[in-house]
Amino acid sequence: MEKEINKHLVLAKDAIKKGDLITATVELTETIKEDERCAEAYVLRAQLSMAFGDRDGAAKDFEKAVSVDPSLLESVSGEFKNREENPVFKVKGLKRK
């Protein structure tokens, strides 16, 4: 049986396309409330947090995304190649490139 698509994730992606980042953030939070194992929602919300200057929030969401899906570690590392001051580097297992 296929996993049901989370309607909040769909709404979040639509909001991102329209540039409505606040609505996107709200919808991603609702996605996570419904499915705490949705790594994609954590990654997207982390990227939005970075856009808003919330590096601590981004670090927490990236860390959660990697804990849900360890294969994301490489791509999350790439998000912060040139940002040594970023607390994301404190995520266990995350290495600078």
Gaussian input, Z-matrix of N, CA and C with variables (Angstrom, degrees):
# hf/3-21g

backbone

0 1
 N
 C     1     B1
 C     2     B2     1     A1
 N     3     B3     2     A2     1     D1
 C     4     B4     3     A3     2     D2
 C     5     B5     4     A4     3     D3
 N     6     B6     5     A5     4     D4
 C     7     B7     6     A6     5     D5
 C     8     B8     7     A7     6     D6
 N     9     B9     8     A8     7     D7
 C    10    B10     9     A9     8     D8
 C    11    B11    10    A10     9     D9
 N    12    B12    11    A11    10    D10
 C    13    B13    12    A12    11    D11
 C    14    B14    13    A13    12    D12
 N    15    B15    14    A14    13    D13
 C    16    B16    15    A15    14    D14
 C    17    B17    16    A16    15    D15
 N    18    B18    17    A17    16    D16
 C    19    B19    18    A18    17    D17
 C    20    B20    19    A19    18    D18
 N    21    B21    20    A20    19    D19
 C    22    B22    21    A21    20    D20
 C    23    B23    22    A22    21    D21
 N    24    B24    23    A23    22    D22
 C    25    B25    24    A24    23    D23
 C    26    B26    25    A25    24    D24
 N    27    B27    26    A26    25    D25
 C    28    B28    27    A27    26    D26
 C    29    B29    28    A28    27    D27
 N    30    B30    29    A29    28    D28
 C    31    B31    30    A30    29    D29
 C    32    B32    31    A31    30    D30
 N    33    B33    32    A32    31    D31
 C    34    B34    33    A33    32    D32
 C    35    B35    34    A34    33    D33
 N    36    B36    35    A35    34    D34
 C    37    B37    36    A36    35    D35
 C    38    B38    37    A37    36    D36
 N    39    B39    38    A38    37    D37
 C    40    B40    39    A39    38    D38
 C    41    B41    40    A40    39    D39
 N    42    B42    41    A41    40    D40
 C    43    B43    42    A42    41    D41
 C    44    B44    43    A43    42    D42
 N    45    B45    44    A44    43    D43
 C    46    B46    45    A45    44    D44
 C    47    B47    46    A46    45    D45
 N    48    B48    47    A47    46    D46
 C    49    B49    48    A48    47    D47
 C    50    B50    49    A49    48    D48
 N    51    B51    50    A50    49    D49
 C    52    B52    51    A51    50    D50
 C    53    B53    52    A52    51    D51
 N    54    B54    53    A53    52    D52
 C    55    B55    54    A54    53    D53
 C    56    B56    55    A55    54    D54
 N    57    B57    56    A56    55    D55
 C    58    B58    57    A57    56    D56
 C    59    B59    58    A58    57    D57
 N    60    B60    59    A59    58    D58
 C    61    B61    60    A60    59    D59
 C    62    B62    61    A61    60    D60
 N    63    B63    62    A62    61    D61
 C    64    B64    63    A63    62    D62
 C    65    B65    64    A64    63    D63
 N    66    B66    65    A65    64    D64
 C    67    B67    66    A66    65    D65
 C    68    B68    67    A67    66    D66
 N    69    B69    68    A68    67    D67
 C    70    B70    69    A69    68    D68
 C    71    B71    70    A70    69    D69
 N    72    B72    71    A71    70    D70
 C    73    B73    72    A72    71    D71
 C    74    B74    73    A73    72    D72
 N    75    B75    74    A74    73    D73
 C    76    B76    75    A75    74    D74
 C    77    B77    76    A76    75    D75
 N    78    B78    77    A77    76    D76
 C    79    B79    78    A78    77    D77
 C    80    B80    79    A79    78    D78
 N    81    B81    80    A80    79    D79
 C    82    B82    81    A81    80    D80
 C    83    B83    82    A82    81    D81
 N    84    B84    83    A83    82    D82
 C    85    B85    84    A84    83    D83
 C    86    B86    85    A85    84    D84
 N    87    B87    86    A86    85    D85
 C    88    B88    87    A87    86    D86
 C    89    B89    88    A88    87    D87
 N    90    B90    89    A89    88    D88
 C    91    B91    90    A90    89    D89
 C    92    B92    91    A91    90    D90
 N    93    B93    92    A92    91    D91
 C    94    B94    93    A93    92    D92
 C    95    B95    94    A94    93    D93
 N    96    B96    95    A95    94    D94
 C    97    B97    96    A96    95    D95
 C    98    B98    97    A97    96    D96
 N    99    B99    98    A98    97    D97
 C   100   B100    99    A99    98    D98
 C   101   B101   100   A100    99    D99
 N   102   B102   101   A101   100   D100
 C   103   B103   102   A102   101   D101
 C   104   B104   103   A103   102   D102
 N   105   B105   104   A104   103   D103
 C   106   B106   105   A105   104   D104
 C   107   B107   106   A106   105   D105
 N   108   B108   107   A107   106   D106
 C   109   B109   108   A108   107   D107
 C   110   B110   109   A109   108   D108
 N   111   B111   110   A110   109   D109
 C   112   B112   111   A111   110   D110
 C   113   B113   112   A112   111   D111
 N   114   B114   113   A113   112   D112
 C   115   B115   114   A114   113   D113
 C   116   B116   115   A115   114   D114
 N   117   B117   116   A116   115   D115
 C   118   B118   117   A117   116   D116
 C   119   B119   118   A118   117   D117
 N   120   B120   119   A119   118   D118
 C   121   B121   120   A120   119   D119
 C   122   B122   121   A121   120   D120
 N   123   B123   122   A122   121   D121
 C   124   B124   123   A123   122   D122
 C   125   B125   124   A124   123   D123
 N   126   B126   125   A125   124   D124
 C   127   B127   126   A126   125   D125
 C   128   B128   127   A127   126   D126
 N   129   B129   128   A128   127   D127
 C   130   B130   129   A129   128   D128
 C   131   B131   130   A130   129   D129
 N   132   B132   131   A131   130   D130
 C   133   B133   132   A132   131   D131
 C   134   B134   133   A133   132   D132
 N   135   B135   134   A134   133   D133
 C   136   B136   135   A135   134   D134
 C   137   B137   136   A136   135   D135
 N   138   B138   137   A137   136   D136
 C   139   B139   138   A138   137   D137
 C   140   B140   139   A139   138   D138
 N   141   B141   140   A140   139   D139
 C   142   B142   141   A141   140   D140
 C   143   B143   142   A142   141   D141
 N   144   B144   143   A143   142   D142
 C   145   B145   144   A144   143   D143
 C   146   B146   145   A145   144   D144
 N   147   B147   146   A146   145   D145
 C   148   B148   147   A147   146   D146
 C   149   B149   148   A148   147   D147
 N   150   B150   149   A149   148   D148
 C   151   B151   150   A150   149   D149
 C   152   B152   151   A151   150   D150
 N   153   B153   152   A152   151   D151
 C   154   B154   153   A153   152   D152
 C   155   B155   154   A154   153   D153
 N   156   B156   155   A155   154   D154
 C   157   B157   156   A156   155   D155
 C   158   B158   157   A157   156   D156
 N   159   B159   158   A158   157   D157
 C   160   B160   159   A159   158   D158
 C   161   B161   160   A160   159   D159
 N   162   B162   161   A161   160   D160
 C   163   B163   162   A162   161   D161
 C   164   B164   163   A163   162   D162
 N   165   B165   164   A164   163   D163
 C   166   B166   165   A165   164   D164
 C   167   B167   166   A166   165   D165
 N   168   B168   167   A167   166   D166
 C   169   B169   168   A168   167   D167
 C   170   B170   169   A169   168   D168
 N   171   B171   170   A170   169   D169
 C   172   B172   171   A171   170   D170
 C   173   B173   172   A172   171   D171
 N   174   B174   173   A173   172   D172
 C   175   B175   174   A174   173   D173
 C   176   B176   175   A175   174   D174
 N   177   B177   176   A176   175   D175
 C   178   B178   177   A177   176   D176
 C   179   B179   178   A178   177   D177
 N   180   B180   179   A179   178   D178
 C   181   B181   180   A180   179   D179
 C   182   B182   181   A181   180   D180
 N   183   B183   182   A182   181   D181
 C   184   B184   183   A183   182   D182
 C   185   B185   184   A184   183   D183
 N   186   B186   185   A185   184   D184
 C   187   B187   186   A186   185   D185
 C   188   B188   187   A187   186   D186
 N   189   B189   188   A188   187   D187
 C   190   B190   189   A189   188   D188
 C   191   B191   190   A190   189   D189
 N   192   B192   191   A191   190   D190
 C   193   B193   192   A192   191   D191
 C   194   B194   193   A193   192   D192
 N   195   B195   194   A194   193   D193
 C   196   B196   195   A195   194   D194
 C   197   B197   196   A196   195   D195
 N   198   B198   197   A197   196   D196
 C   199   B199   198   A198   197   D197
 C   200   B200   199   A199   198   D198
 N   201   B201   200   A200   199   D199
 C   202   B202   201   A201   200   D200
 C   203   B203   202   A202   201   D201
 N   204   B204   203   A203   202   D202
 C   205   B205   204   A204   203   D203
 C   206   B206   205   A205   204   D204
 N   207   B207   206   A206   205   D205
 C   208   B208   207   A207   206   D206
 C   209   B209   208   A208   207   D207
 N   210   B210   209   A209   208   D208
 C   211   B211   210   A210   209   D209
 C   212   B212   211   A211   210   D210
 N   213   B213   212   A212   211   D211
 C   214   B214   213   A213   212   D212
 C   215   B215   214   A214   213   D213
 N   216   B216   215   A215   214   D214
 C   217   B217   216   A216   215   D215
 C   218   B218   217   A217   216   D216
 N   219   B219   218   A218   217   D217
 C   220   B220   219   A219   218   D218
 C   221   B221   220   A220   219   D219
 N   222   B222   221   A221   220   D220
 C   223   B223   222   A222   221   D221
 C   224   B224   223   A223   222   D222
 N   225   B225   224   A224   223   D223
 C   226   B226   225   A225   224   D224
 C   227   B227   226   A226   225   D225
 N   228   B228   227   A227   226   D226
 C   229   B229   228   A228   227   D227
 C   230   B230   229   A229   228   D228
 N   231   B231   230   A230   229   D229
 C   232   B232   231   A231   230   D230
 C   233   B233   232   A232   231   D231
 N   234   B234   233   A233   232   D232
 C   235   B235   234   A234   233   D233
 C   236   B236   235   A235   234   D234
 N   237   B237   236   A236   235   D235
 C   238   B238   237   A237   236   D236
 C   239   B239   238   A238   237   D237
 N   240   B240   239   A239   238   D238
 C   241   B241   240   A240   239   D239
 C   242   B242   241   A241   240   D240
 N   243   B243   242   A242   241   D241
 C   244   B244   243   A243   242   D242
 C   245   B245   244   A244   243   D243
 N   246   B246   245   A245   244   D244
 C   247   B247   246   A246   245   D245
 C   248   B248   247   A247   246   D246
 N   249   B249   248   A248   247   D247
 C   250   B250   249   A249   248   D248
 C   251   B251   250   A250   249   D249
 N   252   B252   251   A251   250   D250
 C   253   B253   252   A252   251   D251
 C   254   B254   253   A253   252   D252
 N   255   B255   254   A254   253   D253
 C   256   B256   255   A255   254   D254
 C   257   B257   256   A256   255   D255
 N   258   B258   257   A257   256   D256
 C   259   B259   258   A258   257   D257
 C   260   B260   259   A259   258   D258
 N   261   B261   260   A260   259   D259
 C   262   B262   261   A261   260   D260
 C   263   B263   262   A262   261   D261
 N   264   B264   263   A263   262   D262
 C   265   B265   264   A264   263   D263
 C   266   B266   265   A265   264   D264
 N   267   B267   266   A266   265   D265
 C   268   B268   267   A267   266   D266
 C   269   B269   268   A268   267   D267
 N   270   B270   269   A269   268   D268
 C   271   B271   270   A270   269   D269
 C   272   B272   271   A271   270   D270
 N   273   B273   272   A272   271   D271
 C   274   B274   273   A273   272   D272
 C   275   B275   274   A274   273   D273
 N   276   B276   275   A275   274   D274
 C   277   B277   276   A276   275   D275
 C   278   B278   277   A277   276   D276
 N   279   B279   278   A278   277   D277
 C   280   B280   279   A279   278   D278
 C   281   B281   280   A280   279   D279
 N   282   B282   281   A281   280   D280
 C   283   B283   282   A282   281   D281
 C   284   B284   283   A283   282   D282
 N   285   B285   284   A284   283   D283
 C   286   B286   285   A285   284   D284
 C   287   B287   286   A286   285   D285
 N   288   B288   287   A287   286   D286
 C   289   B289   288   A288   287   D287
 C   290   B290   289   A289   288   D288

   B1=1.4414
   B2=1.5301
   B3=1.3143
   B4=1.4597
   B5=1.5167
   B6=1.3089
   B7=1.4498
   B8=1.5295
   B9=1.3178
   B10=1.4616
   B11=1.5267
   B12=1.3127
   B13=1.4634
   B14=1.5196
   B15=1.3174
   B16=1.4606
   B17=1.5232
   B18=1.3256
   B19=1.4660
   B20=1.5244
   B21=1.3355
   B22=1.4610
   B23=1.5334
   B24=1.3205
   B25=1.4656
   B26=1.5219
   B27=1.3153
   B28=1.4718
   B29=1.5293
   B30=1.3381
   B31=1.4726
   B32=1.5255
   B33=1.3207
   B34=1.4661
   B35=1.5281
   B36=1.3151
   B37=1.4666
   B38=1.5298
   B39=1.3214
   B40=1.4722
   B41=1.5271
   B42=1.3277
   B43=1.4680
   B44=1.5255
   B45=1.3236
   B46=1.4692
   B47=1.5236
   B48=1.3192
   B49=1.4688
   B50=1.5234
   B51=1.3277
   B52=1.4714
   B53=1.5318
   B54=1.3321
   B55=1.4619
   B56=1.5154
   B57=1.3138
   B58=1.4628
   B59=1.5261
   B60=1.3261
   B61=1.4568
   B62=1.5222
   B63=1.3149
   B64=1.4633
   B65=1.5268
   B66=1.3144
   B67=1.4678
   B68=1.5233
   B69=1.3208
   B70=1.4643
   B71=1.5241
   B72=1.3149
   B73=1.4661
   B74=1.5274
   B75=1.3200
   B76=1.4693
   B77=1.5290
   B78=1.3091
   B79=1.4662
   B80=1.5339
   B81=1.3228
   B82=1.4643
   B83=1.5252
   B84=1.3169
   B85=1.4654
   B86=1.5255
   B87=1.3186
   B88=1.4739
   B89=1.5306
   B90=1.3186
   B91=1.4700
   B92=1.5205
   B93=1.3181
   B94=1.4675
   B95=1.5315
   B96=1.3245
   B97=1.4673
   B98=1.5251
   B99=1.3197
   B100=1.4666
   B101=1.5267
   B102=1.3283
   B103=1.4631
   B104=1.5288
   B105=1.3217
   B106=1.4659
   B107=1.5281
   B108=1.3180
   B109=1.4683
   B110=1.5303
   B111=1.3233
   B112=1.4684
   B113=1.5314
   B114=1.3142
   B115=1.4644
   B116=1.5284
   B117=1.3172
   B118=1.4639
   B119=1.5239
   B120=1.3170
   B121=1.4673
   B122=1.5270
   B123=1.3330
   B124=1.4626
   B125=1.5259
   B126=1.3252
   B127=1.4725
   B128=1.5284
   B129=1.3224
   B130=1.4704
   B131=1.5249
   B132=1.3414
   B133=1.4636
   B134=1.5264
   B135=1.3183
   B136=1.4599
   B137=1.5286
   B138=1.3212
   B139=1.4685
   B140=1.5297
   B141=1.3177
   B142=1.4651
   B143=1.5215
   B144=1.3186
   B145=1.4619
   B146=1.5205
   B147=1.3264
   B148=1.4783
   B149=1.5217
   B150=1.3248
   B151=1.4662
   B152=1.5194
   B153=1.3351
   B154=1.4596
   B155=1.5281
   B156=1.3258
   B157=1.4633
   B158=1.5189
   B159=1.3250
   B160=1.4620
   B161=1.5236
   B162=1.3138
   B163=1.4644
   B164=1.5199
   B165=1.3241
   B166=1.4671
   B167=1.5227
   B168=1.3197
   B169=1.4603
   B170=1.5163
   B171=1.3316
   B172=1.4651
   B173=1.5258
   B174=1.3272
   B175=1.4620
   B176=1.5283
   B177=1.3297
   B178=1.4659
   B179=1.5233
   B180=1.3334
   B181=1.4706
   B182=1.5230
   B183=1.3296
   B184=1.4644
   B185=1.5347
   B186=1.3292
   B187=1.4560
   B188=1.5373
   B189=1.3207
   B190=1.4664
   B191=1.5308
   B192=1.3314
   B193=1.4657
   B194=1.5245
   B195=1.3279
   B196=1.4604
   B197=1.5293
   B198=1.3358
   B199=1.4670
   B200=1.5301
   B201=1.3286
   B202=1.4635
   B203=1.5297
   B204=1.3335
   B205=1.4619
   B206=1.5273
   B207=1.3424
   B208=1.4623
   B209=1.5302
   B210=1.3238
   B211=1.4647
   B212=1.5323
   B213=1.3203
   B214=1.4682
   B215=1.5248
   B216=1.3164
   B217=1.4635
   B218=1.5199
   B219=1.3087
   B220=1.4716
   B221=1.5303
   B222=1.3285
   B223=1.4627
   B224=1.5162
   B225=1.3290
   B226=1.4685
   B227=1.5244
   B228=1.3325
   B229=1.4702
   B230=1.5188
   B231=1.3219
   B232=1.4524
   B233=1.5128
   B234=1.3221
   B235=1.4632
   B236=1.5302
   B237=1.3276
   B238=1.4603
   B239=1.5207
   B240=1.3255
   B241=1.4655
   B242=1.5203
   B243=1.3190
   B244=1.4601
   B245=1.5278
   B246=1.3067
   B247=1.4683
   B248=1.5197
   B249=1.3112
   B250=1.4574
   B251=1.5258
   B252=1.3073
   B253=1.4572
   B254=1.5249
   B255=1.3044
   B256=1.4568
   B257=1.5306
   B258=1.3365
   B259=1.4651
   B260=1.5231
   B261=1.3211
   B262=1.4613
   B263=1.5247
   B264=1.3295
   B265=1.4626
   B266=1.5246
   B267=1.3068
   B268=1.4554
   B269=1.5263
   B270=1.3341
   B271=1.4583
   B272=1.5272
   B273=1.3277
   B274=1.4689
   B275=1.5318
   B276=1.3177
   B277=1.4631
   B278=1.5097
   B279=1.3239
   B280=1.4569
   B281=1.5226
   B282=1.3239
   B283=1.4616
   B284=1.5119
   B285=1.3098
   B286=1.4583
   B287=1.4996
   B288=1.3282
   B289=1.4691
   B290=1.4963
   A1=110.01
   A2=117.11
   A3=121.42
   A4=111.03
   A5=114.46
   A6=119.90
   A7=109.04
   A8=115.47
   A9=120.64
   A10=110.21
   A11=116.42
   A12=121.25
   A13=108.66
   A14=115.32
   A15=120.84
   A16=109.33
   A17=116.72
   A18=121.00
   A19=111.73
   A20=116.84
   A21=119.27
   A22=111.28
   A23=116.34
   A24=119.81
   A25=110.41
   A26=116.53
   A27=121.28
   A28=109.90
   A29=116.58
   A30=120.37
   A31=111.33
   A32=116.97
   A33=120.93
   A34=110.91
   A35=116.48
   A36=120.30
   A37=110.89
   A38=116.58
   A39=119.98
   A40=110.73
   A41=116.46
   A42=120.65
   A43=110.91
   A44=117.10
   A45=120.47
   A46=109.73
   A47=116.82
   A48=121.01
   A49=111.84
   A50=115.91
   A51=121.07
   A52=112.27
   A53=116.66
   A54=120.19
   A55=113.74
   A56=117.75
   A57=122.55
   A58=108.15
   A59=115.31
   A60=120.75
   A61=113.50
   A62=117.32
   A63=119.32
   A64=109.85
   A65=116.81
   A66=119.71
   A67=109.91
   A68=116.79
   A69=120.49
   A70=110.50
   A71=116.85
   A72=121.02
   A73=110.76
   A74=116.34
   A75=120.69
   A76=110.25
   A77=116.94
   A78=120.97
   A79=111.86
   A80=116.99
   A81=119.83
   A82=110.68
   A83=116.45
   A84=119.99
   A85=110.16
   A86=117.12
   A87=120.79
   A88=110.70
   A89=116.74
   A90=120.52
   A91=109.79
   A92=115.71
   A93=121.23
   A94=110.84
   A95=117.48
   A96=120.09
   A97=110.73
   A98=116.33
   A99=121.07
   A100=112.74
   A101=116.60
   A102=120.69
   A103=109.27
   A104=116.19
   A105=121.48
   A106=112.76
   A107=117.30
   A108=121.36
   A109=112.28
   A110=117.15
   A111=121.11
   A112=109.11
   A113=115.23
   A114=121.07
   A115=111.43
   A116=116.71
   A117=120.19
   A118=111.28
   A119=117.51
   A120=120.91
   A121=110.88
   A122=117.22
   A123=120.22
   A124=110.94
   A125=116.55
   A126=120.37
   A127=110.44
   A128=116.38
   A129=119.13
   A130=111.63
   A131=116.47
   A132=119.15
   A133=110.66
   A134=117.44
   A135=120.84
   A136=110.83
   A137=116.52
   A138=120.01
   A139=110.84
   A140=116.40
   A141=119.71
   A142=110.60
   A143=117.42
   A144=120.62
   A145=110.63
   A146=115.97
   A147=119.63
   A148=109.85
   A149=117.35
   A150=120.88
   A151=111.32
   A152=116.38
   A153=121.35
   A154=112.40
   A155=117.19
   A156=120.94
   A157=113.92
   A158=117.85
   A159=122.15
   A160=109.28
   A161=115.27
   A162=119.88
   A163=112.59
   A164=116.93
   A165=119.12
   A166=110.38
   A167=116.92
   A168=120.97
   A169=111.35
   A170=116.13
   A171=120.63
   A172=110.46
   A173=116.42
   A174=120.38
   A175=110.80
   A176=116.56
   A177=120.43
   A178=111.16
   A179=115.98
   A180=118.71
   A181=111.89
   A182=117.58
   A183=119.38
   A184=110.15
   A185=116.14
   A186=119.87
   A187=110.38
   A188=116.63
   A189=120.48
   A190=110.58
   A191=116.95
   A192=120.38
   A193=110.85
   A194=116.49
   A195=120.73
   A196=110.64
   A197=117.39
   A198=119.16
   A199=110.67
   A200=116.97
   A201=121.66
   A202=110.12
   A203=116.23
   A204=121.24
   A205=109.44
   A206=117.32
   A207=121.28
   A208=114.48
   A209=118.38
   A210=120.25
   A211=111.50
   A212=117.57
   A213=121.29
   A214=113.18
   A215=117.17
   A216=120.47
   A217=112.40
   A218=117.46
   A219=121.58
   A220=111.42
   A221=117.11
   A222=119.22
   A223=111.61
   A224=117.62
   A225=120.49
   A226=109.27
   A227=116.59
   A228=120.13
   A229=110.49
   A230=116.87
   A231=121.65
   A232=113.57
   A233=117.53
   A234=121.07
   A235=111.58
   A236=116.29
   A237=119.93
   A238=113.84
   A239=116.67
   A240=120.71
   A241=113.25
   A242=117.17
   A243=120.76
   A244=112.85
   A245=116.72
   A246=119.53
   A247=109.67
   A248=116.92
   A249=122.00
   A250=112.65
   A251=117.79
   A252=120.42
   A253=112.01
   A254=116.73
   A255=120.89
   A256=112.26
   A257=117.93
   A258=120.58
   A259=113.81
   A260=117.23
   A261=119.34
   A262=110.22
   A263=116.93
   A264=119.46
   A265=111.91
   A266=117.78
   A267=121.06
   A268=112.06
   A269=117.01
   A270=120.71
   A271=108.26
   A272=115.98
   A273=120.92
   A274=110.38
   A275=115.56
   A276=120.85
   A277=114.78
   A278=117.17
   A279=120.65
   A280=109.53
   A281=115.94
   A282=120.53
   A283=109.95
   A284=114.99
   A285=119.79
   A286=109.34
   A287=115.64
   A288=120.57
   A289=108.24
   D1=132.38
   D2=179.82
   D3=-72.59
   D4=147.36
   D5=177.42
   D6=-72.26
   D7=136.74
   D8=-179.91
   D9=-67.83
   D10=135.68
   D11=178.04
   D12=-73.37
   D13=129.81
   D14=-179.82
   D15=-74.80
   D16=119.78
   D17=-177.02
   D18=-62.30
   D19=-31.44
   D20=179.85
   D21=-68.70
   D22=-34.34
   D23=177.30
   D24=-65.60
   D25=-41.28
   D26=177.31
   D27=-62.25
   D28=-45.28
   D29=178.81
   D30=-63.76
   D31=-37.50
   D32=178.79
   D33=-63.70
   D34=-45.00
   D35=179.85
   D36=-64.21
   D37=-39.32
   D38=176.47
   D39=-63.28
   D40=-42.15
   D41=179.40
   D42=-64.02
   D43=-38.87
   D44=178.14
   D45=-62.22
   D46=-44.93
   D47=178.84
   D48=-59.01
   D49=-34.16
   D50=-179.27
   D51=-85.78
   D52=-5.39
   D53=-179.88
   D54=82.47
   D55=11.19
   D56=179.33
   D57=-91.89
   D58=81.08
   D59=-171.98
   D60=-72.96
   D61=-27.14
   D62=178.17
   D63=-69.65
   D64=-47.46
   D65=177.21
   D66=-60.65
   D67=-40.73
   D68=179.12
   D69=-59.57
   D70=-43.19
   D71=-179.98
   D72=-63.45
   D73=-43.40
   D74=178.18
   D75=-61.22
   D76=-45.87
   D77=-178.99
   D78=-66.00
   D79=-36.35
   D80=177.16
   D81=-66.48
   D82=-38.07
   D83=176.83
   D84=-63.52
   D85=-40.54
   D86=176.37
   D87=-65.13
   D88=-38.22
   D89=176.77
   D90=-58.05
   D91=-47.23
   D92=-177.78
   D93=-65.98
   D94=-36.35
   D95=176.90
   D96=-61.71
   D97=-37.96
   D98=-179.15
   D99=-80.26
   D100=-30.72
   D101=-176.96
   D102=-145.42
   D103=92.36
   D104=-177.79
   D105=-67.43
   D106=-6.42
   D107=-179.83
   D108=-104.37
   D109=16.14
   D110=-179.91
   D111=-88.98
   D112=89.98
   D113=-177.33
   D114=-60.18
   D115=-36.78
   D116=-179.29
   D117=-59.20
   D118=-39.82
   D119=179.63
   D120=-64.99
   D121=-39.74
   D122=178.18
   D123=-64.43
   D124=-42.93
   D125=-179.62
   D126=-63.66
   D127=-47.28
   D128=-179.93
   D129=-62.78
   D130=-42.67
   D131=179.86
   D132=-66.75
   D133=-34.69
   D134=176.41
   D135=-64.27
   D136=-42.38
   D137=178.26
   D138=-63.19
   D139=-39.49
   D140=176.93
   D141=-67.28
   D142=-39.58
   D143=177.26
   D144=-59.05
   D145=-41.52
   D146=177.38
   D147=-62.15
   D148=-40.73
   D149=179.39
   D150=-62.21
   D151=-32.01
   D152=178.90
   D153=-87.86
   D154=-1.39
   D155=179.12
   D156=84.12
   D157=12.53
   D158=-179.95
   D159=-94.50
   D160=81.15
   D161=-176.29
   D162=-69.71
   D163=-35.18
   D164=178.45
   D165=-65.12
   D166=-43.94
   D167=177.80
   D168=-62.50
   D169=-40.60
   D170=178.20
   D171=-62.91
   D172=-43.47
   D173=-179.61
   D174=-60.35
   D175=-43.60
   D176=179.96
   D177=-63.26
   D178=-42.89
   D179=-179.17
   D180=-69.82
   D181=-39.41
   D182=177.14
   D183=-64.27
   D184=-40.73
   D185=179.23
   D186=-62.10
   D187=-42.79
   D188=178.69
   D189=-65.01
   D190=-41.64
   D191=178.95
   D192=-59.03
   D193=-42.91
   D194=-179.48
   D195=-69.38
   D196=-34.12
   D197=178.24
   D198=-68.36
   D199=-32.31
   D200=177.90
   D201=-76.29
   D202=-41.03
   D203=-176.92
   D204=-137.74
   D205=89.23
   D206=-177.32
   D207=-56.09
   D208=-21.71
   D209=179.49
   D210=-66.87
   D211=-13.12
   D212=179.25
   D213=-79.95
   D214=-10.42
   D215=-175.17
   D216=-53.64
   D217=-44.34
   D218=-178.63
   D219=-62.51
   D220=-45.58
   D221=-178.44
   D222=-71.46
   D223=-35.44
   D224=177.34
   D225=-65.12
   D226=-38.82
   D227=177.56
   D228=-58.40
   D229=-39.91
   D230=-179.18
   D231=-66.20
   D232=-23.64
   D233=179.15
   D234=-62.82
   D235=-24.07
   D236=-171.07
   D237=-127.21
   D238=32.08
   D239=-177.64
   D240=-50.33
   D241=-45.34
   D242=-172.79
   D243=-112.03
   D244=29.91
   D245=-176.67
   D246=-125.76
   D247=64.80
   D248=-173.82
   D249=-60.37
   D250=-28.46
   D251=-177.98
   D252=-76.49
   D253=-6.11
   D254=-173.83
   D255=-76.44
   D256=133.65
   D257=179.78
   D258=-65.67
   D259=-9.97
   D260=177.53
   D261=-60.23
   D262=-27.53
   D263=-179.98
   D264=-66.27
   D265=-12.61
   D266=178.17
   D267=-83.78
   D268=-6.12
   D269=178.50
   D270=-64.25
   D271=128.54
   D272=-178.16
   D273=-56.31
   D274=126.93
   D275=177.72
   D276=90.29
   D277=-11.76
   D278=-177.67
   D279=-80.85
   D280=129.58
   D281=-178.21
   D282=-122.93
   D283=142.87
   D284=174.81
   D285=-72.91
   D286=149.98
   D287=177.27
   D288=-107.83

